[in-house]
Amino acid sequence: MSPAMRCLGGIIAVLCGLLAVGPTRAQVDSSPLRFSNAGLSVQAMFMERAPVATGIAAHAGWALTPAWDLRVGIRRDAVVQRDIRRAYGSRAEWADQRRFSVTPALAWRPFRSDGPLHQSFRVSVGPTLQIQRGEQVRRLGAIEGSMSLDRLTADSGRRGDNTYLDRSGATPLLLRTDNTNRTNVGVTAELQYGLTYEAVTVEALLTGRRMTGVDGATVGLGGRVSVAL
């Protein structure tokens, strides 16, 4: 099992454990109910067959009860690295992956501490619609001196959606890629630990996402800043 799948399994296990424990202090929280909030998040995203990507998202939330929120997030995860010579050393070093997603999620807060600076923990789960754009490596290698460009581009055995040629070194390198343009659906789960002072909340995030059309799971680590409106 891959590390990403083990991490996503851990998120699901924690979620199940929290739901088994049942509602706690959040049910008797007497603080005023915040009707809505909005914020931005940044994460390092670990995607399959790609270097670490950057995830940027905007979200808005509405408090249903003191313990439950409805949230909607729009995010972009992207990594672009087109250095063929770096990829020749390791295929994982070449990447072009851009993913835009929308996730409506139900968030549960099992506890929130008292005081002017209070801490809270949330778990959120929801369906995700993702539009994926990019390329993945099909064939990568050195070019023999006898191979002309016409022969390279006409060779059906080497064909791909896109072709890249690097002549910067003593040995020319050829890279062919296939497009990964598709629409995926799946589920996103998040663990959120936050500190709130007055209307501002700063949260640490652990995100796991499993999608159709994508091998394995995408895992993200980062933070979010939001403001109660």
C-alpha positions in Angstrom: 0.0 0.0 0.0 1.3 3.4 -1.0 2.1 6.1 1.7 -0.7 8.3 0.3 -3.2 5.5 0.7 -2.0 4.8 4.3 -2.4 8.5 5.1 -5.9 8.6 3.7 -6.8 5.4 5.6 -5.6 7.1 8.8 -7.8 10.1 8.1 -10.8 7.8 7.7 -9.9 5.9 10.8 -9.8 9.1 12.9 -13.1 10.3 11.4 -14.8 7.0 12.4 -13.3 7.2 15.9 -14.6 10.7 16.4 -18.1 9.8 15.2 -18.1 6.8 17.5 -17.3 9.0 20.5 -20.3 11.2 19.8 -20.9 14.9 20.4 -19.0 16.5 23.2 -18.5 20.0 24.5 -19.6 21.6 21.2 -23.2 20.7 21.9 -23.3 22.9 25.1 -21.2 25.7 23.7 -23.1 28.9 24.7 -21.0 31.3 22.5 -22.8 33.3 19.9 -23.4 31.4 16.6 -21.3 32.7 13.7 -23.6 32.9 10.6 -20.8 32.7 8.0 -17.1 32.7 7.5 -14.7 32.9 4.5 -11.0 32.3 4.1 -8.0 31.1 2.1 -5.7 28.1 2.4 -2.3 27.0 1.1 -1.1 23.4 1.1 1.8 21.2 -0.2 0.1 18.5 -2.2 1.5 15.1 -2.7 0.1 13.7 -6.0 0.9 10.4 -7.9 3.9 10.4 -10.2 4.7 14.1 -9.7 6.9 16.4 -7.6 5.3 18.2 -4.7 2.5 20.5 -5.9 1.1 23.7 -4.5 -2.6 23.8 -3.5 -4.4 27.1 -3.1 -8.1 27.3 -2.1 -10.9 29.7 -1.2 -13.8 28.6 1.0 -17.0 29.9 2.5 -18.9 28.4 5.4 -22.2 28.6 7.1 -22.9 27.5 10.7 -25.9 25.1 10.9 -25.5 24.5 14.6 -22.7 25.2 17.2 -21.3 21.8 16.2 -22.0 21.6 12.4 -21.0 23.7 9.5 -21.7 23.6 5.8 -18.6 24.6 3.7 -17.9 25.1 0.0 -14.3 25.2 -1.3 -12.8 26.0 -4.7 -9.2 24.9 -5.1 -6.3 24.7 -7.6 -3.5 22.1 -7.2 -0.7 22.6 -9.7 2.9 21.5 -10.4 4.7 22.2 -13.6 8.4 21.1 -14.2 9.5 20.6 -17.8 13.2 20.2 -17.5 13.8 17.0 -19.6 17.4 16.5 -18.2 16.1 16.4 -14.7 13.4 14.0 -15.8 16.1 11.8 -17.4 17.6 11.2 -14.0 14.2 10.5 -12.5 10.8 10.4 -14.3 9.1 11.8 -11.2 11.0 15.1 -11.8 9.0 15.9 -14.9 5.5 17.0 -14.4 2.6 19.0 -15.7 -0.5 18.6 -13.6 -3.1 21.2 -13.0 -6.3 20.3 -11.1 -9.3 22.6 -10.4 -11.9 21.2 -7.9 -15.1 22.2 -6.1 -16.1 20.5 -2.8 -19.2 21.1 -0.8 -18.6 19.5 2.7 -20.2 19.0 6.0 -17.9 19.9 8.9 -18.3 18.6 12.5 -16.6 20.3 15.5 -16.4 17.9 18.4 -15.0 20.5 20.8 -14.1 24.1 21.2 -12.3 25.5 24.3 -13.4 28.7 26.2 -11.5 32.0 26.6 -10.6 34.9 24.3 -8.1 32.6 22.5 -9.8 29.3 22.0 -8.9 26.2 20.1 -11.1 23.9 18.1 -11.0 20.7 16.0 -13.0 19.9 12.9 -13.6 17.0 10.6 -15.1 17.6 7.2 -16.1 15.2 4.4 -17.7 16.0 1.1 -18.0 15.0 -2.6 -15.5 16.6 -5.1 -15.8 17.5 -8.8 -12.4 17.9 -10.3 -11.3 19.1 -13.8 -7.8 17.9 -14.6 -5.4 19.3 -17.1 -1.9 18.4 -17.9 0.5 15.7 -19.3 2.2 12.5 -18.2 5.4 10.9 -19.5 4.8 8.3 -22.2 8.4 7.8 -23.5 11.7 9.4 -22.5 15.2 8.6 -23.7 18.4 9.6 -25.5 18.4 10.1 -29.3 20.8 8.0 -31.4 23.0 10.0 -33.8 21.5 8.3 -36.8 17.9 9.4 -35.9 16.6 12.4 -37.8 13.9 14.6 -36.5 11.6 13.6 -39.4 12.1 9.9 -38.5 11.5 10.6 -34.8 8.2 12.4 -35.4 7.0 9.9 -38.0 7.8 6.8 -35.9 4.4 5.4 -34.8 6.1 3.4 -32.0 7.3 6.5 -30.4 4.2 8.6 -30.9 2.5 10.6 -28.2 0.2 13.6 -27.8 3.1 16.0 -27.3 6.8 16.0 -28.2 9.7 17.7 -26.5 13.3 17.8 -27.6 16.4 18.9 -25.6 19.6 19.6 -27.4 21.4 21.6 -24.7 23.8 18.8 -23.8 26.1 16.4 -25.7 23.3 13.9 -25.9 20.0 15.0 -27.3 17.0 13.9 -25.3 13.5 13.2 -26.5 10.3 13.2 -24.4 6.8 12.3 -25.4 3.8 12.8 -23.3 0.1 11.9 -23.2 -2.6 14.4 -22.2 -4.4 13.9 -18.9 -7.3 16.2 -19.6 -10.4 14.7 -17.9 -13.1 15.3 -15.4 -13.0 13.3 -12.2 -15.4 12.8 -9.3 -14.6 11.6 -5.8 -14.5 12.5 -2.1 -12.4 14.8 0.0 -11.8 14.5 3.8 -10.1 17.1 6.0 -8.8 17.3 9.6 -8.6 20.8 10.9 -7.1 22.1 14.1 -7.5 25.8 14.7 -6.9 28.7 17.1 -9.5 31.6 17.1 -9.1 35.1 18.4 -12.1 37.3 18.1 -13.2 36.9 14.4 -9.9 35.4 13.0 -9.2 31.7 12.9 -5.9 30.1 11.9 -6.1 26.3 11.1 -3.6 23.5 10.4 -5.0 21.2 7.7 -4.5 17.6 6.7 -6.4 16.8 3.5 -7.0 13.4 1.7 -8.7 13.1 -1.7 -9.6 10.0 -3.7 -10.8 10.5 -7.3 -11.8 8.4 -10.2 -9.3 8.5 -13.1 -6.4 9.2 -10.6 -4.1 6.4 -9.3 -3.9 6.4 -5.6 -4.8 9.3 -3.3 -3.8 12.9 -3.1 -2.6 14.1 0.3 -2.1 17.7 1.4 -0.5 19.5 4.4 -0.9 23.2 5.1 -2.9 25.9 6.7 -5.9 28.1 6.4 -6.8 31.6 7.6 -10.5 32.5 7.8 -12.6 35.4 9.1 -16.1 35.3 10.6 -18.4 37.7 8.7 
